[in-house]
Amino acid sequence: MFRRILIANRGEIALRIIRACRELGVEAVCVYSTADKDAPYLKLADRAICIGPPPARESYINIPKIIAAAEIADVDAIHPGYGFLSERADFAQICRDCKIEFIGPSPEAMAKLGDKVECKRTAKAAKVPIFPGSEGAIEDEEEAVKVASEIGYPVIIKASAGGGGRGMKVCHNEATLRTNLRIASQEALAAFGNGAVFIEKFLEHARHVEVQVLGDKHGHAIHLYERDCSTQRRHQKLIEEAPGPLIDRKRRDATCEAAARLIKAAEYSGAATVEFLMDGKQNFYMLEVNTRVQVEHPVTEMITGVDIVKMSILVASGEPLPYKQKDISIRGHAMECRINAEDPDKNFMPCAGRITTFEPPGGPGVRLDTHVVTGYMVPPNYDSMIGKLIVHADDREQCMNRMARALREFNVGPIKTTIPLHQRLMENADFRKGGVDIHYLERLLK
C-alpha cells in the first residue's frame, strides 16, 4: 500500500479521497489554488500545497505544478479524482516517467478507451453492442454524407476526444450535416486540441444507462451493475439512480457483462464507467467509456456496498480485486441529486457567493457528499456543483419519497441552488413512473 497520496483535485471529490486515505492508513496531500485557500477540507489533509491562482490552467490542470507538488511532498501516487487531469493519458504517462503511480488506468488503456473511435473498435472486437456509423474519424464532407445515407438520418456528429456535449451536433438531413461538420470539428479542436470527429446513428428518445466497472492489474474485471442518468440537461446529468428503472433483468445482465468484457479486453485497472444509450425496445448501444471515477459513484456504492474510491487505490497499489462477480448483488434502490449553485429559473445561471445558511438533511438512508459548510465562499472559477445528496431505500418508490423528504430538509442560502428543481422532479408523475428519456427535462423546462 502507498505511504502518501497527492490529491490533484478540489471540492467534494478531494474530501472523498481524503476520507478513503484515512481509512486505508495512507497520508493525504492536497493541492489547492488561491480560490480554495480557505476550503475546510484542507484542514483534514496531512498537508496542503498551494499550486497557483484561481484559473484551472494555472493550477489544477497545470501538470508541471502538480508534479512539482508531488515531488516536494514525496508522494508514492497521485489520485486525479474526476474532471481536470483525470482523463489525460499524457498526464498518466508523465506520472509513470516520474516514478509516481497514477491512480487510474495505464496510459495505454486510457488512450484505447478514452478516444471514442479507438474505443468503438475495441468494443466491436469484444462483442459489445455499438451504434452503426463511421469506422473511424471522418476525413471529409463527402465521406460524412455517404455514411449518413447508409445508416439513415438522424445522425450525430461527435468529437473523438472529450465529451460534455462539445463537438457534438445532431443532423436530420444532408444540409445540416454539411453545415455542422466543420463547426463540430472546430469546437472539438478548441476544447480538446483534437479536431477529429465521427458519425453515429442518433436515437431520438433514448435513455442514458451506464455500467460501473472495476478492473485490476491481474487481468480481473467485474461490473457493479448499472445506473440510469437520463435526467439531464445539455448532456449534464442532474439525477442518477440505480438500478435503472423498468429494465428487463436478462437485458441488464447481458449489458453489464458486456461492459466488464470490454474493460478486461482493454487490460484496464481501476474504476471506469461504460456508457450506453437504450432504445424503446431496451436495446443497448455503447456511447463511450469514462476512464475515471464518476461523479455519481456513490449511487452504486449504496446498492452494492463496494467502496469504489478505496478499490481504486487498492488496485493501483497492485492488490487484486477482493471480489468475484458472484459476490456482487443489488440491494434496494439508490438515487443521487446533484446540488449545483445555479438558478434554474434563470437558465441555470451560476450563483457564486458566500453561503450563510447551510442546513443539511439527515435520517435513515441519507448521505450527503459535500465540501461545503456555513460561511463557505463558492468561487466563480470552477464547476458549480456544491454537493451530492444520495438516498437509499428498499425500492424505488420509497427511495423517491425519502429523497423528497431530504430535499425539504435541505436549506442553503442566500445563493440559488437546484434544490427546488429536484423537489419538483420528485413530485413529477412522469419521473415517478420511471423510464424518462434524455430530452425529458429539457422539454419540461421549456
C-alpha positions in Angstrom: 0.0 0.0 0.0 1.1 3.6 -0.7 2.6 5.7 2.1 1.4 9.0 0.8 -1.0 10.2 -2.0 -1.3 13.5 -3.6 -4.9 14.5 -4.5 -4.9 16.5 -7.7 -8.4 17.9 -7.4 -10.7 20.0 -5.2 -14.1 20.2 -3.6 -16.2 17.2 -2.6 -14.1 14.6 -4.5 -10.9 15.8 -2.8 -12.7 15.3 0.6 -14.0 11.9 -0.5 -10.4 10.8 -1.4 -9.0 12.1 1.9 -11.6 10.0 3.8 -10.6 6.9 1.8 -6.9 7.5 2.5 -7.7 7.9 6.2 -9.4 4.5 6.3 -6.5 2.9 4.5 -3.9 4.4 6.8 -2.4 6.5 3.9 -1.3 10.1 4.2 -3.2 12.5 2.1 -1.6 15.6 0.5 -4.0 18.2 -1.1 -3.1 20.8 -3.7 -5.2 24.0 -3.9 -5.5 27.2 -5.8 -5.7 30.6 -4.0 -9.5 30.5 -4.7 -9.7 27.4 -2.4 -7.2 28.5 0.3 -9.9 28.6 3.0 -11.7 25.3 1.9 -12.5 23.4 5.1 -11.4 20.0 3.7 -7.8 21.2 3.5 -7.6 21.0 7.3 -8.3 17.3 7.1 -5.4 16.6 4.8 -1.9 15.8 6.3 -0.5 18.5 4.1 -1.8 21.2 1.7 0.2 22.8 -1.0 -0.8 25.9 -3.0 -0.2 25.5 -6.7 -1.3 28.8 -8.1 -4.0 31.3 -8.9 -7.7 30.5 -9.5 -7.7 29.8 -13.2 -7.5 26.0 -13.6 -4.9 26.3 -16.4 -2.6 27.9 -13.8 -3.3 25.5 -11.0 -5.4 22.3 -11.2 -4.6 21.4 -14.8 -1.0 22.7 -14.8 0.9 19.5 -15.0 4.4 20.9 -14.1 2.9 22.4 -10.9 1.1 19.2 -9.9 4.3 17.1 -10.4 6.4 19.7 -8.5 4.0 19.4 -5.6 4.1 15.6 -5.7 7.9 15.7 -5.6 8.0 18.2 -2.8 5.6 16.1 -0.8 7.5 12.9 -1.7 4.3 11.0 -2.6 4.0 7.5 -4.0 0.9 8.2 -6.1 -1.4 10.8 -7.5 -5.2 10.5 -7.4 -6.8 12.7 -10.1 -10.4 12.4 -9.0 -12.8 13.4 -11.8 -12.5 16.3 -14.3 -9.3 18.3 -14.6 -6.4 15.8 -15.4 -8.3 12.6 -14.7 -8.6 11.5 -18.3 -5.4 12.8 -19.7 -3.2 9.9 -20.9 -0.3 12.3 -21.2 -0.5 13.1 -17.5 -0.7 9.4 -16.7 2.5 8.9 -18.8 4.3 11.8 -17.1 3.4 10.3 -13.7 4.9 7.0 -14.8 8.0 8.7 -16.1 8.4 10.4 -12.7 8.0 7.0 -10.9 4.8 8.2 -9.4 1.8 5.8 -9.5 -1.2 7.2 -11.3 -4.4 6.0 -9.5 -6.3 5.1 -12.6 -5.7 3.1 -15.8 -2.4 2.9 -17.6 -1.7 5.5 -20.3 -2.2 2.7 -22.9 -5.6 1.6 -21.6 -6.7 5.2 -21.2 -5.7 6.1 -24.8 -7.5 3.0 -26.1 -10.8 3.7 -24.3 -10.6 7.5 -24.0 -10.5 8.0 -27.7 -14.1 7.3 -28.9 -13.0 5.9 -32.3 -10.5 3.5 -30.9 -12.9 2.6 -28.1 -15.5 1.6 -30.7 -13.0 -0.7 -32.4 -12.1 -2.3 -29.1 -15.8 -2.7 -28.2 -16.6 -4.3 -31.5 -13.8 -6.8 -31.1 -15.1 -7.6 -27.6 -18.7 -8.1 -29.0 -20.1 -5.1 -27.1 -23.1 -3.6 -29.0 -22.2 -0.3 -30.7 -24.1 2.2 -32.9 -23.9 1.9 -36.6 -21.7 4.7 -38.0 -18.3 5.5 -39.4 -15.5 3.1 -38.8 -13.1 5.8 -37.8 -12.7 9.6 -37.9 -14.4 11.3 -40.9 -11.9 12.7 -43.3 -14.1 14.9 -45.5 -17.6 16.1 -46.1 -18.4 13.6 -48.9 -17.5 10.7 -46.7 -19.8 12.0 -44.0 -22.7 12.3 -46.4 -22.1 8.7 -47.7 -22.0 7.3 -44.1 -25.2 9.2 -43.1 -27.1 8.0 -46.2 -26.1 4.4 -45.4 -27.2 4.4 -41.7 -30.1 6.8 -42.2 -31.0 10.1 -40.6 -31.0 11.5 -37.9 -27.3 11.1 -37.2 -25.0 12.7 -34.6 -21.5 14.1 -35.1 -19.2 13.5 -32.1 -15.7 14.6 -31.1 -13.3 11.7 -31.0 -11.7 13.1 -27.9 -13.5 14.6 -24.8 -17.2 14.9 -24.1 -19.7 17.1 -22.3 -21.6 17.9 -25.4 -18.7 19.9 -27.1 -18.1 19.0 -30.7 -21.5 17.2 -30.8 -24.2 18.0 -33.4 -27.4 16.3 -34.3 -28.3 16.4 -38.0 -31.6 15.5 -39.5 -30.7 15.9 -43.2 -27.8 16.3 -45.5 -27.8 20.1 -45.4 -27.5 20.3 -41.6 -24.8 17.6 -41.8 -22.7 19.6 -44.2 -23.1 22.8 -42.2 -22.3 21.2 -38.8 -19.4 19.0 -39.8 -16.8 21.8 -39.8 -18.4 23.6 -36.8 -18.2 20.4 -34.7 -14.6 19.8 -35.7 -13.6 23.3 -34.8 -15.4 23.0 -31.4 -13.6 19.8 -30.7 -10.2 21.3 -31.7 -10.8 24.3 -29.4 -12.0 22.2 -26.5 -9.7 19.1 -26.7 -6.8 20.0 -29.0 -8.1 17.3 -31.4 -10.5 18.1 -34.2 -11.3 14.5 -35.2 -15.0 13.7 -35.4 -17.0 10.7 -36.3 -20.7 9.9 -37.1 -23.2 7.6 -35.5 -26.9 6.8 -35.8 -28.9 9.1 -33.4 -31.7 7.9 -31.1 -34.5 10.4 -30.7 -35.9 9.1 -27.5 -33.1 7.3 -25.8 -32.4 6.6 -22.2 -28.8 7.0 -20.8 -27.7 3.9 -18.9 -24.2 3.4 -17.7 -22.4 0.4 -16.1 -19.9 0.8 -13.3 -16.9 -1.5 -13.7 -13.7 -2.2 -11.8 -10.5 -3.9 -13.1 -7.2 -4.8 -11.5 -3.6 -5.4 -12.7 -4.1 -9.1 -12.6 -6.5 -9.4 -15.5 -9.7 -9.4 -13.5 -12.7 -7.3 -14.1 -16.2 -7.1 -12.6 -19.3 -4.9 -13.0 -21.2 -3.3 -10.2 -24.5 -3.1 -12.3 -25.9 0.0 -14.0 -27.1 3.5 -13.2 -29.8 5.4 -15.1 -28.6 9.0 -15.9 -31.4 10.1 -18.3 -32.5 13.1 -16.2 -30.0 15.6 -17.7 -29.8 19.0 -19.4 -27.4 19.8 -22.2 -25.6 16.5 -21.7 -25.1 17.4 -18.0 -26.6 14.9 -15.5 -28.8 16.1 -12.7 -30.2 12.9 -11.2 -28.8 9.4 -11.2 -30.3 6.3 -9.9 -29.5 2.6 -9.6 -30.6 0.1 -10.7 -32.2 1.6 -13.8 -36.0 1.5 -13.6 -38.1 -0.8 -15.8 -35.1 -2.6 -17.3 -35.5 -6.3 -18.1 -33.2 -8.4 -15.9 -31.8 -10.5 -18.8 -31.1 -7.4 -20.8 -29.5 -5.8 -17.8 -27.2 -8.8 -17.1 -26.2 -9.1 -20.8 -25.2 -5.4 -21.0 -23.4 -5.4 -17.7 -21.4 -8.5 -18.6 -20.5 -6.9 -22.0 -19.2 -3.8 -20.1 -16.9 -6.0 -17.9 -15.8 -7.8 -21.0 -14.7 -4.6 -22.7 -12.7 -3.4 -19.6 -10.9 -6.8 -19.5 -10.1 -6.7 -23.2 -8.5 -3.2 -22.7 -6.4 -4.6 -19.9 -7.8 -1.8 -17.7 -7.2 -1.3 -14.0 -9.2 1.0 -11.7 -12.7 2.4 -11.9 -14.4 3.1 -15.2 -17.9 3.6 -16.5 -19.1 2.2 -19.8 -21.9 4.4 -21.0 -24.8 3.2 -23.2 -27.9 4.5 -24.8 -31.0 2.4 -24.7 -33.9 2.5 -27.2 -37.6 1.8 -26.7 -37.1 -1.9 -27.1 -34.3 -1.9 -24.4 -31.5 -2.5 -27.0 -28.3 -1.1 -25.6 -25.6 0.7 -27.7 -22.2 1.8 -26.3 -21.6 5.5 -26.2 -18.2 5.8 -24.6 -16.0 4.9 -21.6 -15.2 7.3 -18.8 -11.7 6.3 -17.7 -12.1 7.6 -14.1 -14.3 7.6 -11.1 -17.7 9.2 -11.9 -19.4 12.0 -10.0 -22.3 9.6 -9.4 -20.3 6.7 -8.0 -22.0 6.9 -4.5 -25.3 5.6 -6.1 -23.5 2.3 -7.0 -21.8 2.2 -3.6 -25.2 2.4 -1.9 -26.7 -0.6 -3.8 -23.6 -2.8 -3.7 -21.7 -1.9 -0.5 -18.5 -1.6 -2.5 -16.3 1.4 -1.7 -15.3 2.4 -5.3 -12.7 5.0 -4.2 -10.9 2.6 -1.9 -10.9 -0.1 -4.5 -9.3 2.3 -7.0 -6.5 2.9 -4.5 -6.1 -0.7 -3.7 -5.8 -1.9 -7.3 -3.4 0.9 -8.2 -1.1 -0.3 -5.4 -1.1 -3.8 -7.1 -3.7 -5.5 -4.9 -6.1 -7.9 -6.7 -9.8 -7.1 -6.6 -11.2 -8.8 -3.4 -14.5 -9.6 -5.2 -15.6 -12.0 -7.8 -18.7 -11.3 -9.9 -20.8 -13.7 -7.9 -20.1 -11.6 -4.8 -21.9 -8.5 -6.2 -25.6 -8.1 -5.8 -28.2 -5.3 -5.9 -29.6 -4.2 -2.6 -32.6 -1.9 -2.8 -32.6 1.3 -4.8 -30.5 4.5 -4.6 -30.7 7.9 -6.1 -28.4 11.0 -6.3 -29.4 14.6 -6.8 -26.6 17.0 -7.8 -26.9 20.2 -5.9 -25.5 22.9 -8.0 -25.0 26.6 -7.2 -27.2 27.6 -10.1 -30.6 29.4 -10.6 -32.9 27.0 -12.6 -35.3 29.9 -13.2 -32.7 32.0 -14.9 -31.4 29.4 -17.4 -29.2 27.8 -14.7 -27.1 30.9 -14.2 -24.2 30.1 -11.9 -24.5 31.6 -8.4 -21.1 32.2 -6.8 -21.0 33.8 -3.4 -20.9 33.2 0.3 -23.2 30.6 1.9 -24.5 31.9 5.2 -27.1 29.2 5.7 -26.3 25.5 5.3 -28.6 23.1 7.0 -28.1 19.6 5.6 -30.6 16.8 5.8 -30.2 13.6 7.8 -32.0 10.5 8.9 -32.0 6.8 7.8 -30.6 6.1 4.3 -29.4 9.7 3.7 -25.9 10.5 2.6 -24.5 13.9 1.6 -21.1 14.2 -0.1 -20.1 17.9 0.1 -17.2 20.1 1.0 -19.5 23.0 1.9 -20.1 24.4 5.4 -21.8 27.5 6.7 -19.7 30.5 5.7 -18.2 28.8 2.6 -17.5 31.0 -0.4 -18.5 29.4 -3.7 -15.8 30.5 -6.2 -16.8 31.5 -9.7 -13.8 29.7 -11.3 -15.0 26.1 -11.3 -17.9 23.7 -11.7 -21.0 24.9 -9.8 -21.7 21.6 -8.0 -21.6 22.1 -4.2 -22.8 18.7 -3.2 -24.5 15.4 -4.0 -27.5 14.2 -2.0 -27.8 10.5 -2.1 -30.5 8.3 -0.6 -31.1 4.6 -0.3 -34.3 2.6 0.4 -35.8 -0.8 -0.2 -37.4 0.1 -3.5 -37.7 3.0 -6.0 -40.9 4.4 -4.6 -39.6 4.6 -1.1 -36.3 6.0 -2.4 -38.2 8.9 -4.2 -40.2 9.6 -1.0 -37.1 9.6 1.1 -35.3 11.9 -1.4 -38.3 14.3 -1.4 -38.2 14.4 2.4 -34.4 15.0 2.5 -34.7 17.8 -0.1 -37.4 19.5 2.0 -34.9 19.5 5.0 -32.0 20.8 2.9 -31.7 24.6 3.4 -29.0 26.5 1.6 -28.8 30.3 1.2 -28.8 33.0 0.2 -27.4 31.7 -3.1 -29.7 29.9 -5.5 -29.4 26.2 -6.0 -31.0 23.3 -7.9 -32.8 22.0 -4.8 -36.2 23.5 -5.8 -35.9 21.8 -9.3 -35.2 18.4 -7.7 -38.2 18.9 -5.4 -40.3 19.5 -8.4 -39.0 16.4 -10.2 -39.7 14.2 -7.1 -43.3 15.1 -7.5 -43.4 14.8 -11.3 -45.7 12.0 -12.5 -43.6 11.0 -15.5 -40.4 10.9 -13.4 -42.1 8.8 -10.8 -43.2 6.3 -13.4 -39.6 5.8 -14.5 -38.1 5.5 -17.9 -37.9 9.2 -18.9 -35.6 9.9 -21.9 -32.6 12.1 -22.1 -34.6 15.1 -23.5 -37.4 14.9 -21.0 -36.1 17.5 -18.6 -35.4 20.0 -21.5 -39.0 19.5 -22.7 -40.3 20.0 -19.1 -38.4 23.3 -18.7 -39.5 24.9 -21.9 
